[in-house]
């Protein structure tokens, strides 16, 4: 599933419950961010750094009031 918010999606929950290996859209987002950052700066960032930053932002968005999630 290419969706990364919410995590996990219903599709991924159902697939995991059926015994399937799953991966969400956050992995694609991180991979794209790595390539874009490297292309613009010539520096390849660590995937873990970008993944943690994205996860923190998603957590912040989930904790924010409904009208303030941008």
CHARMM-style PDB file with segment names, atoms N, HN, CA, C and O in Angstrom:
ATOM      1  N   UNK     1       0.854  -1.172   0.000  1.00  0.00      PROA
ATOM      2  CA  UNK     1       0.000   0.000   0.000  1.00  0.00      PROA
ATOM      3  C   UNK     1       0.898   1.232   0.000  1.00  0.00      PROA
ATOM      4  O   UNK     1       1.796   1.333   0.835  1.00  0.00      PROA
ATOM      5  N   UNK     2       0.676   2.163  -0.910  1.00  0.00      PROA
ATOM      6  HN  UNK     2      -0.054   2.081  -1.588  1.00  0.00      PROA
ATOM      7  CA  UNK     2       1.529   3.339  -1.019  1.00  0.00      PROA
ATOM      8  C   UNK     2       1.159   4.439  -0.036  1.00  0.00      PROA
ATOM      9  O   UNK     2       1.840   5.461   0.038  1.00  0.00      PROA
ATOM     10  N   UNK     3       0.102   4.241   0.709  1.00  0.00      PROA
ATOM     11  HN  UNK     3      -0.452   3.410   0.650  1.00  0.00      PROA
ATOM     12  CA  UNK     3      -0.326   5.228   1.690  1.00  0.00      PROA
ATOM     13  C   UNK     3       0.587   5.142   2.916  1.00  0.00      PROA
ATOM     14  O   UNK     3       0.941   4.046   3.351  1.00  0.00      PROA
ATOM     15  N   UNK     4       0.964   6.289   3.471  1.00  0.00      PROA
ATOM     16  HN  UNK     4       0.676   7.179   3.118  1.00  0.00      PROA
ATOM     17  CA  UNK     4       1.785   6.271   4.684  1.00  0.00      PROA
ATOM     18  C   UNK     4       1.113   6.983   5.846  1.00  0.00      PROA
ATOM     19  O   UNK     4       1.692   7.079   6.928  1.00  0.00      PROA
ATOM     20  N   UNK     5      -0.079   7.476   5.644  1.00  0.00      PROA
ATOM     21  HN  UNK     5      -0.550   7.398   4.765  1.00  0.00      PROA
ATOM     22  CA  UNK     5      -0.830   8.111   6.727  1.00  0.00      PROA
ATOM     23  C   UNK     5      -2.305   7.902   6.468  1.00  0.00      PROA
ATOM     24  O   UNK     5      -2.828   8.472   5.511  1.00  0.00      PROA
ATOM     25  N   UNK     6      -3.007   7.114   7.270  1.00  0.00      PROA
ATOM     26  HN  UNK     6      -2.582   6.651   8.048  1.00  0.00      PROA
ATOM     27  CA  UNK     6      -2.616   6.573   8.570  1.00  0.00      PROA
ATOM     28  C   UNK     6      -1.763   5.311   8.425  1.00  0.00      PROA
ATOM     29  O   UNK     6      -1.746   4.655   7.384  1.00  0.00      PROA
ATOM     30  N   UNK     7      -1.073   5.010   9.492  1.00  0.00      PROA
ATOM     31  HN  UNK     7      -1.087   5.543  10.338  1.00  0.00      PROA
ATOM     32  CA  UNK     7      -0.258   3.804   9.553  1.00  0.00      PROA
ATOM     33  C   UNK     7      -0.794   2.909  10.640  1.00  0.00      PROA
ATOM     34  O   UNK     7      -0.977   3.406  11.751  1.00  0.00      PROA
ATOM     35  N   UNK     8      -1.050   1.693  10.437  1.00  0.00      PROA
ATOM     36  HN  UNK     8      -0.901   1.290   9.534  1.00  0.00      PROA
ATOM     37  CA  UNK     8      -1.189   1.048   9.142  1.00  0.00      PROA
ATOM     38  C   UNK     8      -2.585   1.298   8.571  1.00  0.00      PROA
ATOM     39  O   UNK     8      -3.514   1.632   9.307  1.00  0.00      PROA
ATOM     40  N   UNK     9      -2.721   1.136   7.280  1.00  0.00      PROA
ATOM     41  HN  UNK     9      -1.966   0.865   6.683  1.00  0.00      PROA
ATOM     42  CA  UNK     9      -4.025   1.265   6.644  1.00  0.00      PROA
ATOM     43  C   UNK     9      -4.828  -0.013   6.876  1.00  0.00      PROA
ATOM     44  O   UNK     9      -4.290  -1.034   7.305  1.00  0.00      PROA
ATOM     45  N   UNK    10      -6.100   0.064   6.589  1.00  0.00      PROA
ATOM     46  HN  UNK    10      -6.537   0.894   6.241  1.00  0.00      PROA
ATOM     47  CA  UNK    10      -6.941  -1.127   6.728  1.00  0.00      PROA
ATOM     48  C   UNK    10      -6.427  -2.249   5.836  1.00  0.00      PROA
ATOM     49  O   UNK    10      -6.379  -3.406   6.253  1.00  0.00      PROA
ATOM     50  N   UNK    11      -6.040  -1.907   4.600  1.00  0.00      PROA
ATOM     51  HN  UNK    11      -6.079  -0.967   4.261  1.00  0.00      PROA
ATOM     52  CA  UNK    11      -5.512  -2.911   3.683  1.00  0.00      PROA
ATOM     53  C   UNK    11      -4.320  -3.637   4.296  1.00  0.00      PROA
ATOM     54  O   UNK    11      -4.244  -4.864   4.234  1.00  0.00      PROA
ATOM     55  N   UNK    12      -3.394  -2.894   4.886  1.00  0.00      PROA
ATOM     56  HN  UNK    12      -3.456  -1.897   4.937  1.00  0.00      PROA
ATOM     57  CA  UNK    12      -2.209  -3.526   5.482  1.00  0.00      PROA
ATOM     58  C   UNK    12      -2.564  -4.344   6.716  1.00  0.00      PROA
ATOM     59  O   UNK    12      -1.999  -5.415   6.936  1.00  0.00      PROA
ATOM     60  N   UNK    13      -3.489  -3.848   7.516  1.00  0.00      PROA
ATOM     61  HN  UNK    13      -3.948  -2.977   7.338  1.00  0.00      PROA
ATOM     62  CA  UNK    13      -3.925  -4.637   8.695  1.00  0.00      PROA
ATOM     63  C   UNK    13      -4.549  -5.952   8.263  1.00  0.00      PROA
ATOM     64  O   UNK    13      -4.248  -7.005   8.823  1.00  0.00      PROA
ATOM     65  N   UNK    14      -5.429  -5.887   7.254  1.00  0.00      PROA
ATOM     66  HN  UNK    14      -5.674  -5.031   6.799  1.00  0.00      PROA
ATOM     67  CA  UNK    14      -6.088  -7.101   6.765  1.00  0.00      PROA
ATOM     68  C   UNK    14      -5.081  -8.063   6.146  1.00  0.00      PROA
ATOM     69  O   UNK    14      -5.162  -9.274   6.356  1.00  0.00      PROA
ATOM     70  N   UNK    15      -4.136  -7.526   5.386  1.00  0.00      PROA
ATOM     71  HN  UNK    15      -4.071  -6.543   5.215  1.00  0.00      PROA
ATOM     72  CA  UNK    15      -3.119  -8.374   4.753  1.00  0.00      PROA
ATOM     73  C   UNK    15      -2.234  -9.037   5.815  1.00  0.00      PROA
ATOM     74  O   UNK    15      -1.920 -10.222   5.711  1.00  0.00      PROA
ATOM     75  N   UNK    16      -1.839  -8.277   6.823  1.00  0.00      PROA
ATOM     76  HN  UNK    16      -2.095  -7.314   6.907  1.00  0.00      PROA
ATOM     77  CA  UNK    16      -1.012  -8.849   7.893  1.00  0.00      PROA
ATOM     78  C   UNK    16      -1.779  -9.927   8.643  1.00  0.00      PROA
ATOM     79  O   UNK    16      -1.220 -10.966   8.994  1.00  0.00      PROA
ATOM     80  N   UNK    17      -3.070  -9.676   8.888  1.00  0.00      PROA
ATOM     81  HN  UNK    17      -3.524  -8.832   8.603  1.00  0.00      PROA
ATOM     82  CA  UNK    17      -3.896 -10.663   9.586  1.00  0.00      PROA
ATOM     83  C   UNK    17      -4.025 -11.948   8.768  1.00  0.00      PROA
ATOM     84  O   UNK    17      -4.193 -13.030   9.329  1.00  0.00      PROA
ATOM     85  N   UNK    18      -3.947 -11.825   7.447  1.00  0.00      PROA
ATOM     86  HN  UNK    18      -3.811 -10.945   6.991  1.00  0.00      PROA
ATOM     87  CA  UNK    18      -4.023 -12.988   6.567  1.00  0.00      PROA
ATOM     88  C   UNK    18      -2.659 -13.664   6.393  1.00  0.00      PROA
ATOM     89  O   UNK    18      -2.540 -14.644   5.657  1.00  0.00      PROA
ATOM     90  N   UNK    19      -1.634 -13.139   7.069  1.00  0.00      PROA
ATOM     91  HN  UNK    19      -1.731 -12.344   7.667  1.00  0.00      PROA
ATOM     92  CA  UNK    19      -0.312 -13.749   7.018  1.00  0.00      PROA
ATOM     93  C   UNK    19       0.606 -13.205   5.938  1.00  0.00      PROA
ATOM     94  O   UNK    19       1.679 -13.759   5.700  1.00  0.00      PROA
ATOM     95  N   UNK    20       0.197 -12.124   5.282  1.00  0.00      PROA
ATOM     96  HN  UNK    20      -0.674 -11.674   5.475  1.00  0.00      PROA
ATOM     97  CA  UNK    20       1.027 -11.542   4.218  1.00  0.00      PROA
ATOM     98  C   UNK    20       2.104 -10.636   4.806  1.00  0.00      PROA
ATOM     99  O   UNK    20       1.902  -9.995   5.837  1.00  0.00      PROA
ATOM    100  N   UNK    21       3.236 -10.595   4.140  1.00  0.00      PROA
ATOM    101  HN  UNK    21       3.400 -11.116   3.302  1.00  0.00      PROA
ATOM    102  CA  UNK    21       4.256  -9.601   4.473  1.00  0.00      PROA
ATOM    103  C   UNK    21       3.779  -8.280   3.883  1.00  0.00      PROA
ATOM    104  O   UNK    21       3.267  -8.255   2.764  1.00  0.00      PROA
ATOM    105  N   UNK    22       3.937  -7.197   4.609  1.00  0.00      PROA
ATOM    106  HN  UNK    22       4.353  -7.217   5.519  1.00  0.00      PROA
ATOM    107  CA  UNK    22       3.437  -5.908   4.134  1.00  0.00      PROA
ATOM    108  C   UNK    22       4.523  -4.845   4.213  1.00  0.00      PROA
ATOM    109  O   UNK    22       5.500  -4.976   4.950  1.00  0.00      PROA
ATOM    110  N   UNK    23       4.323  -3.799   3.438  1.00  0.00      PROA
ATOM    111  HN  UNK    23       3.529  -3.693   2.840  1.00  0.00      PROA
ATOM    112  CA  UNK    23       5.187  -2.626   3.479  1.00  0.00      PROA
ATOM    113  C   UNK    23       4.302  -1.437   3.123  1.00  0.00      PROA
ATOM    114  O   UNK    23       3.451  -1.534   2.239  1.00  0.00      PROA
ATOM    115  N   UNK    24       4.503  -0.320   3.810  1.00  0.00      PROA
ATOM    116  HN  UNK    24       5.195  -0.241   4.528  1.00  0.00      PROA
ATOM    117  CA  UNK    24       3.641   0.831   3.542  1.00  0.00      PROA
ATOM    118  C   UNK    24       4.367   1.883   2.715  1.00  0.00      PROA
ATOM    119  O   UNK    24       5.537   1.717   2.367  1.00  0.00      PROA
ATOM    120  N   UNK    25       3.672   2.950   2.408  1.00  0.00      PROA
ATOM    121  HN  UNK    25       2.722   3.084   2.690  1.00  0.00      PROA
ATOM    122  CA  UNK    25       4.197   3.988   1.540  1.00  0.00      PROA
ATOM    123  C   UNK    25       5.339   4.782   2.128  1.00  0.00      PROA
ATOM    124  O   UNK    25       6.019   5.506   1.401  1.00  0.00      PROA
ATOM    125  N   UNK    26       5.574   4.667   3.431  1.00  0.00      PROA
ATOM    126  HN  UNK    26       5.022   4.078   4.022  1.00  0.00      PROA
ATOM    127  CA  UNK    26       6.671   5.418   4.032  1.00  0.00      PROA
ATOM    128  C   UNK    26       8.013   5.003   3.436  1.00  0.00      PROA
ATOM    129  O   UNK    26       8.905   5.835   3.270  1.00  0.00      PROA
ATOM    130  N   UNK    27       8.154   3.730   3.116  1.00  0.00      PROA
ATOM    131  HN  UNK    27       7.430   3.054   3.250  1.00  0.00      PROA
ATOM    132  CA  UNK    27       9.406   3.261   2.516  1.00  0.00      PROA
ATOM    133  C   UNK    27       9.643   3.925   1.158  1.00  0.00      PROA
ATOM    134  O   UNK    27      10.772   4.295   0.835  1.00  0.00      PROA
ATOM    135  N   UNK    28       8.585   4.075   0.369  1.00  0.00      PROA
ATOM    136  HN  UNK    28       7.668   3.774   0.631  1.00  0.00      PROA
ATOM    137  CA  UNK    28       8.725   4.747  -0.925  1.00  0.00      PROA
ATOM    138  C   UNK    28       9.032   6.224  -0.719  1.00  0.00      PROA
ATOM    139  O   UNK    28       9.883   6.782  -1.410  1.00  0.00      PROA
ATOM    140  N   UNK    29       8.351   6.855   0.219  1.00  0.00      PROA
ATOM    141  HN  UNK    29       7.659   6.401   0.780  1.00  0.00      PROA
ATOM    142  CA  UNK    29       8.592   8.265   0.506  1.00  0.00      PROA
ATOM    143  C   UNK    29      10.051   8.498   0.897  1.00  0.00      PROA
ATOM    144  O   UNK    29      10.682   9.440   0.418  1.00  0.00      PROA
ATOM    145  N   UNK    30      10.580   7.644   1.762  1.00  0.00      PROA
ATOM    146  HN  UNK    30      10.067   6.879   2.151  1.00  0.00      PROA
ATOM    147  CA  UNK    30      11.964   7.773   2.210  1.00  0.00      PROA
ATOM    148  C   UNK    30      12.924   7.556   1.036  1.00  0.00      PROA
ATOM    149  O   UNK    30      13.888   8.304   0.876  1.00  0.00      PROA
ATOM    150  N   UNK    31      12.664   6.544   0.225  1.00  0.00      PROA
ATOM    151  HN  UNK    31      11.881   5.936   0.355  1.00  0.00      PROA
ATOM    152  CA  UNK    31      13.543   6.273  -0.922  1.00  0.00      PROA
ATOM    153  C   UNK    31      13.547   7.457  -1.892  1.00  0.00      PROA
ATOM    154  O   UNK    31      14.599   7.832  -2.411  1.00  0.00      PROA
ATOM    155  N   UNK    32      12.379   8.041  -2.136  1.00  0.00      PROA
ATOM    156  HN  UNK    32      11.525   7.736  -1.714  1.00  0.00      PROA
ATOM    157  CA  UNK    32      12.308   9.205  -3.015  1.00  0.00      PROA
ATOM    158  C   UNK    32      13.055  10.391  -2.405  1.00  0.00      PROA
ATOM    159  O   UNK    32      13.771  11.106  -3.106  1.00  0.00      PROA
ATOM    160  N   UNK    33      12.885  10.594  -1.109  1.00  0.00      PROA
ATOM    161  HN  UNK    33      12.304  10.013  -0.540  1.00  0.00      PROA
ATOM    162  CA  UNK    33      13.542  11.714  -0.433  1.00  0.00      PROA
ATOM    163  C   UNK    33      15.064  11.587  -0.498  1.00  0.00      PROA
ATOM    164  O   UNK    33      15.765  12.579  -0.697  1.00  0.00      PROA
ATOM    165  N   UNK    34      15.565  10.383  -0.332  1.00  0.00      PROA
ATOM    166  HN  UNK    34      14.996   9.577  -0.170  1.00  0.00      PROA
ATOM    167  CA  UNK    34      17.013  10.155  -0.407  1.00  0.00      PROA
ATOM    168  C   UNK    34      17.540  10.571  -1.775  1.00  0.00      PROA
ATOM    169  O   UNK    34      18.528  11.299  -1.876  1.00  0.00      PROA
ATOM    170  N   UNK    35      16.885  10.108  -2.809  1.00  0.00      PROA
ATOM    171  HN  UNK    35      16.083   9.516  -2.727  1.00  0.00      PROA
ATOM    172  CA  UNK    35      17.342  10.428  -4.177  1.00  0.00      PROA
ATOM    173  C   UNK    35      17.220  11.917  -4.474  1.00  0.00      PROA
ATOM    174  O   UNK    35      18.114  12.502  -5.085  1.00  0.00      PROA
ATOM    175  N   UNK    36      16.118  12.533  -4.046  1.00  0.00      PROA
ATOM    176  HN  UNK    36      15.392  12.058  -3.550  1.00  0.00      PROA
ATOM    177  CA  UNK    36      15.927  13.960  -4.308  1.00  0.00      PROA
ATOM    178  C   UNK    36      16.969  14.790  -3.573  1.00  0.00      PROA
ATOM    179  O   UNK    36      17.548  15.711  -4.150  1.00  0.00      PROA
ATOM    180  N   UNK    37      17.213  14.474  -2.309  1.00  0.00      PROA
ATOM    181  HN  UNK    37      16.743  13.726  -1.840  1.00  0.00      PROA
ATOM    182  CA  UNK    37      18.198  15.214  -1.530  1.00  0.00      PROA
ATOM    183  C   UNK    37      19.583  15.068  -2.156  1.00  0.00      PROA
ATOM    184  O   UNK    37      20.322  16.043  -2.292  1.00  0.00      PROA
ATOM    185  N   UNK    38      19.921  13.841  -2.533  1.00  0.00      PROA
ATOM    186  HN  UNK    38      19.320  13.049  -2.423  1.00  0.00      PROA
ATOM    187  CA  UNK    38      21.230  13.594  -3.151  1.00  0.00      PROA
ATOM    188  C   UNK    38      21.354  14.333  -4.483  1.00  0.00      PROA
ATOM    189  O   UNK    38      22.412  14.881  -4.792  1.00  0.00      PROA
ATOM    190  N   UNK    39      20.301  14.351  -5.255  1.00  0.00      PROA
ATOM    191  HN  UNK    39      19.441  13.906  -5.004  1.00  0.00      PROA
ATOM    192  CA  UNK    39      20.338  15.032  -6.551  1.00  0.00      PROA
ATOM    193  C   UNK    39      20.557  16.530  -6.367  1.00  0.00      PROA
ATOM    194  O   UNK    39      21.329  17.145  -7.102  1.00  0.00      PROA
ATOM    195  N   UNK    40      19.877  17.111  -5.386  1.00  0.00      PROA
ATOM    196  HN  UNK    40      19.250  16.611  -4.789  1.00  0.00      PROA
ATOM    197  CA  UNK    40      19.981  18.566  -5.179  1.00  0.00      PROA
ATOM    198  C   UNK    40      21.270  18.973  -4.478  1.00  0.00      PROA
ATOM    199  O   UNK    40      21.804  20.050  -4.741  1.00  0.00      PROA
ATOM    200  N   UNK    41      21.777  18.122  -3.588  1.00  0.00      PROA
ATOM    201  HN  UNK    41      21.344  17.246  -3.374  1.00  0.00      PROA
ATOM    202  CA  UNK    41      22.904  18.542  -2.750  1.00  0.00      PROA
ATOM    203  C   UNK    41      24.209  17.791  -3.026  1.00  0.00      PROA
ATOM    204  O   UNK    41      25.285  18.264  -2.660  1.00  0.00      PROA
ATOM    205  N   UNK    42      24.119  16.630  -3.667  1.00  0.00      PROA
ATOM    206  HN  UNK    42      23.245  16.246  -3.965  1.00  0.00      PROA
ATOM    207  CA  UNK    42      25.302  15.807  -3.859  1.00  0.00      PROA
ATOM    208  C   UNK    42      25.644  14.976  -2.633  1.00  0.00      PROA
ATOM    209  O   UNK    42      26.653  14.270  -2.626  1.00  0.00      PROA
ATOM    210  N   UNK    43      24.827  15.050  -1.609  1.00  0.00      PROA
ATOM    211  HN  UNK    43      24.008  15.623  -1.614  1.00  0.00      PROA
ATOM    212  CA  UNK    43      25.032  14.308  -0.364  1.00  0.00      PROA
ATOM    213  C   UNK    43      23.900  13.296  -0.217  1.00  0.00      PROA
ATOM    214  O   UNK    43      22.728  13.652  -0.339  1.00  0.00      PROA
ATOM    215  N   UNK    44      24.244  12.043   0.043  1.00  0.00      PROA
ATOM    216  HN  UNK    44      25.196  11.753   0.142  1.00  0.00      PROA
ATOM    217  CA  UNK    44      23.227  11.016   0.234  1.00  0.00      PROA
ATOM    218  C   UNK    44      22.947  10.860   1.728  1.00  0.00      PROA
ATOM    219  O   UNK    44      23.817  10.421   2.479  1.00  0.00      PROA
ATOM    220  N   UNK    45      21.732  11.218   2.164  1.00  0.00      PROA
ATOM    221  HN  UNK    45      21.025  11.575   1.554  1.00  0.00      PROA
ATOM    222  CA  UNK    45      21.410  11.116   3.583  1.00  0.00      PROA
ATOM    223  C   UNK    45      21.133   9.670   3.989  1.00  0.00      PROA
ATOM    224  O   UNK    45      20.834   8.823   3.147  1.00  0.00      PROA
ATOM    225  N   UNK    46      21.235   9.404   5.275  1.00  0.00      PROA
ATOM    226  HN  UNK    46      21.478  10.091   5.959  1.00  0.00      PROA
ATOM    227  CA  UNK    46      20.944   8.072   5.809  1.00  0.00      PROA
ATOM    228  C   UNK    46      19.435   7.846   5.811  1.00  0.00      PROA
ATOM    229  O   UNK    46      18.667   8.709   6.236  1.00  0.00      PROA
ATOM    230  N   UNK    47      19.026   6.686   5.336  1.00  0.00      PROA
ATOM    231  HN  UNK    47      19.650   5.985   4.991  1.00  0.00      PROA
ATOM    232  CA  UNK    47      17.601   6.356   5.288  1.00  0.00      PROA
ATOM    233  C   UNK    47      16.970   6.413   6.677  1.00  0.00      PROA
ATOM    234  O   UNK    47      15.848   6.899   6.823  1.00  0.00      PROA
ATOM    235  N   UNK    48      17.669   5.927   7.689  1.00  0.00      PROA
ATOM    236  HN  UNK    48      18.580   5.532   7.571  1.00  0.00      PROA
ATOM    237  CA  UNK    48      17.111   5.927   9.044  1.00  0.00      PROA
ATOM    238  C   UNK    48      16.808   7.346   9.534  1.00  0.00      PROA
ATOM    239  O   UNK    48      15.809   7.573  10.216  1.00  0.00      PROA
ATOM    240  N   UNK    49      17.662   8.277   9.188  1.00  0.00      PROA
ATOM    241  HN  UNK    49      18.473   8.092   8.634  1.00  0.00      PROA
ATOM    242  CA  UNK    49      17.453   9.671   9.604  1.00  0.00      PROA
ATOM    243  C   UNK    49      16.173  10.222   8.990  1.00  0.00      PROA
ATOM    244  O   UNK    49      15.361  10.839   9.680  1.00  0.00      PROA
ATOM    245  N   UNK    50      15.996   9.998   7.695  1.00  0.00      PROA
ATOM    246  HN  UNK    50      16.656   9.497   7.134  1.00  0.00      PROA
ATOM    247  CA  UNK    50      14.794  10.497   7.032  1.00  0.00      PROA
ATOM    248  C   UNK    50      13.546   9.769   7.513  1.00  0.00      PROA
ATOM    249  O   UNK    50      12.497  10.390   7.687  1.00  0.00      PROA
ATOM    250  N   UNK    51      13.648   8.461   7.729  1.00  0.00      PROA
ATOM    251  HN  UNK    51      14.500   7.957   7.587  1.00  0.00      PROA
ATOM    252  CA  UNK    51      12.504   7.686   8.207  1.00  0.00      PROA
ATOM    253  C   UNK    51      12.068   8.172   9.595  1.00  0.00      PROA
ATOM    254  O   UNK    51      10.876   8.347   9.845  1.00  0.00      PROA
ATOM    255  N   UNK    52      13.027   8.387  10.487  1.00  0.00      PROA
ATOM    256  HN  UNK    52      13.996   8.244  10.284  1.00  0.00      PROA
ATOM    257  CA  UNK    52      12.678   8.867  11.837  1.00  0.00      PROA
ATOM    258  C   UNK    52      12.035  10.241  11.782  1.00  0.00      PROA
ATOM    259  O   UNK    52      11.081  10.509  12.512  1.00  0.00      PROA
ATOM    260  N   UNK    53      12.548  11.117  10.922  1.00  0.00      PROA
ATOM    261  HN  UNK    53      13.323  10.899  10.329  1.00  0.00      PROA
ATOM    262  CA  UNK    53      11.963  12.454  10.780  1.00  0.00      PROA
ATOM    263  C   UNK    53      10.524  12.356  10.271  1.00  0.00      PROA
ATOM    264  O   UNK    53       9.637  13.046  10.774  1.00  0.00      PROA
ATOM    265  N   UNK    54      10.297  11.512   9.287  1.00  0.00      PROA
ATOM    266  HN  UNK    54      11.017  10.952   8.878  1.00  0.00      PROA
ATOM    267  CA  UNK    54       8.942  11.345   8.750  1.00  0.00      PROA
ATOM    268  C   UNK    54       8.014  10.749   9.797  1.00  0.00      PROA
ATOM    269  O   UNK    54       6.870  11.183   9.929  1.00  0.00      PROA
ATOM    270  N   UNK    55       8.491   9.765  10.539  1.00  0.00      PROA
ATOM    271  HN  UNK    55       9.421   9.413  10.432  1.00  0.00      PROA
ATOM    272  CA  UNK    55       7.666   9.150  11.585  1.00  0.00      PROA
ATOM    273  C   UNK    55       7.310  10.158  12.666  1.00  0.00      PROA
ATOM    274  O   UNK    55       6.177  10.178  13.147  1.00  0.00      PROA
ATOM    275  N   UNK    56       8.279  11.006  13.056  1.00  0.00      PROA
ATOM    276  HN  UNK    56       9.200  10.990  12.665  1.00  0.00      PROA
ATOM    277  CA  UNK    56       7.990  12.041  14.063  1.00  0.00      PROA
ATOM    278  C   UNK    56       6.936  13.012  13.553  1.00  0.00      PROA
ATOM    279  O   UNK    56       6.025  13.393  14.288  1.00  0.00      PROA
ATOM    280  N   UNK    57       7.062  13.412  12.288  1.00  0.00      PROA
ATOM    281  HN  UNK    57       7.802  13.103  11.691  1.00  0.00      PROA
ATOM    282  CA  UNK    57       6.087  14.343  11.710  1.00  0.00      PROA
ATOM    283  C   UNK    57       4.697  13.718  11.655  1.00  0.00      PROA
ATOM    284  O   UNK    57       3.705  14.381  11.957  1.00  0.00      PROA
ATOM    285  N   UNK    58       4.624  12.461  11.275  1.00  0.00      PROA
ATOM    286  HN  UNK    58       5.430  11.923  11.029  1.00  0.00      PROA
ATOM    287  CA  UNK    58       3.330  11.775  11.245  1.00  0.00      PROA
ATOM    288  C   UNK    58       2.735  11.677  12.644  1.00  0.00      PROA
ATOM    289  O   UNK    58       1.526  11.836  12.812  1.00  0.00      PROA
ATOM    290  N   UNK    59       3.567  11.418  13.649  1.00  0.00      PROA
ATOM    291  HN  UNK    59       4.549  11.289  13.513  1.00  0.00      PROA
ATOM    292  CA  UNK    59       3.091  11.377  15.040  1.00  0.00      PROA
ATOM    293  C   UNK    59       2.578  12.743  15.467  1.00  0.00      PROA
ATOM    294  O   UNK    59       1.529  12.844  16.103  1.00  0.00      PROA
ATOM    295  N   UNK    60       3.317  13.803  15.118  1.00  0.00      PROA
ATOM    296  HN  UNK    60       4.169  13.721  14.601  1.00  0.00      PROA
ATOM    297  CA  UNK    60       2.882  15.165  15.449  1.00  0.00      PROA
ATOM    298  C   UNK    60       1.545  15.480  14.794  1.00  0.00      PROA
ATOM    299  O   UNK    60       0.663  16.069  15.418  1.00  0.00      PROA
ATOM    300  N   UNK    61       1.400  15.087  13.536  1.00  0.00      PROA
ATOM    301  HN  UNK    61       2.117  14.609  13.029  1.00  0.00      PROA
ATOM    302  CA  UNK    61       0.155  15.348  12.818  1.00  0.00      PROA
ATOM    303  C   UNK    61      -1.009  14.597  13.453  1.00  0.00      PROA
ATOM    304  O   UNK    61      -2.115  15.128  13.553  1.00  0.00      PROA
ATOM    305  N   UNK    62      -0.762  13.368  13.881  1.00  0.00      PROA
ATOM    306  HN  UNK    62       0.136  12.936  13.800  1.00  0.00      PROA
ATOM    307  CA  UNK    62      -1.822  12.560  14.490  1.00  0.00      PROA
ATOM    308  C   UNK    62      -2.252  13.146  15.833  1.00  0.00      PROA
ATOM    309  O   UNK    62      -3.414  13.025  16.220  1.00  0.00      PROA
ATOM    310  N   UNK    63      -1.318  13.780  16.543  1.00  0.00      PROA
ATOM    311  HN  UNK    63      -0.374  13.879  16.229  1.00  0.00      PROA
ATOM    312  CA  UNK    63      -1.616  14.336  17.858  1.00  0.00      PROA
ATOM    313  C   UNK    63      -2.251  15.716  17.776  1.00  0.00      PROA
ATOM    314  O   UNK    63      -2.838  16.184  18.751  1.00  0.00      PROA
ATOM    315  N   UNK    64      -2.142  16.368  16.634  1.00  0.00      PROA
ATOM    316  HN  UNK    64      -1.665  15.988  15.842  1.00  0.00      PROA
ATOM    317  CA  UNK    64      -2.671  17.734  16.484  1.00  0.00      PROA
ATOM    318  C   UNK    64      -4.193  17.719  16.382  1.00  0.00      PROA
ATOM    319  O   UNK    64      -4.770  16.735  15.918  1.00  0.00      PROA
ATOM    320  N   UNK    65      -4.844  18.791  16.807  1.00  0.00      PROA
ATOM    321  HN  UNK    65      -4.375  19.590  17.184  1.00  0.00      PROA
ATOM    322  CA  UNK    65      -6.284  18.882  16.629  1.00  0.00      PROA
ATOM    323  C   UNK    65      -6.648  18.746  15.147  1.00  0.00      PROA
ATOM    324  O   UNK    65      -5.861  19.121  14.278  1.00  0.00      PROA
ATOM    325  N   UNK    66      -7.818  18.221  14.865  1.00  0.00      PROA
ATOM    326  HN  UNK    66      -8.457  17.916  15.571  1.00  0.00      PROA
ATOM    327  CA  UNK    66      -8.242  17.899  13.491  1.00  0.00      PROA
ATOM    328  C   UNK    66      -8.089  19.064  12.526  1.00  0.00      PROA
ATOM    329  O   UNK    66      -7.732  18.838  11.370  1.00  0.00      PROA
ATOM    330  N   UNK    67      -8.341  20.291  12.941  1.00  0.00      PROA
ATOM    331  HN  UNK    67      -8.632  20.475  13.881  1.00  0.00      PROA
ATOM    332  CA  UNK    67      -8.250  21.430  12.046  1.00  0.00      PROA
ATOM    333  C   UNK    67      -6.848  21.965  11.861  1.00  0.00      PROA
ATOM    334  O   UNK    67      -6.641  22.906  11.095  1.00  0.00      PROA
ATOM    335  N   UNK    68      -5.872  21.376  12.559  1.00  0.00      PROA
ATOM    336  HN  UNK    68      -6.040  20.611  13.181  1.00  0.00      PROA
ATOM    337  CA  UNK    68      -4.513  21.911  12.560  1.00  0.00      PROA
ATOM    338  C   UNK    68      -3.497  20.833  12.171  1.00  0.00      PROA
ATOM    339  O   UNK    68      -2.465  20.699  12.828  1.00  0.00      PROA
ATOM    340  N   UNK    69      -3.778  20.059  11.108  1.00  0.00      PROA
ATOM    341  HN  UNK    69      -4.617  20.168  10.575  1.00  0.00      PROA
ATOM    342  CA  UNK    69      -2.923  18.938  10.745  1.00  0.00      PROA
ATOM    343  C   UNK    69      -2.137  19.168   9.472  1.00  0.00      PROA
ATOM    344  O   UNK    69      -1.764  18.200   8.809  1.00  0.00      PROA
ATOM    345  N   UNK    70      -1.879  20.375   9.116  1.00  0.00      PROA
ATOM    346  HN  UNK    70      -2.182  21.161   9.655  1.00  0.00      PROA
ATOM    347  CA  UNK    70      -1.124  20.609   7.874  1.00  0.00      PROA
ATOM    348  C   UNK    70       0.358  20.748   8.160  1.00  0.00      PROA
ATOM    349  OT1 UNK    70       1.148  20.948   7.238  1.00  0.00      PROA
TER     350      UNK     70
END
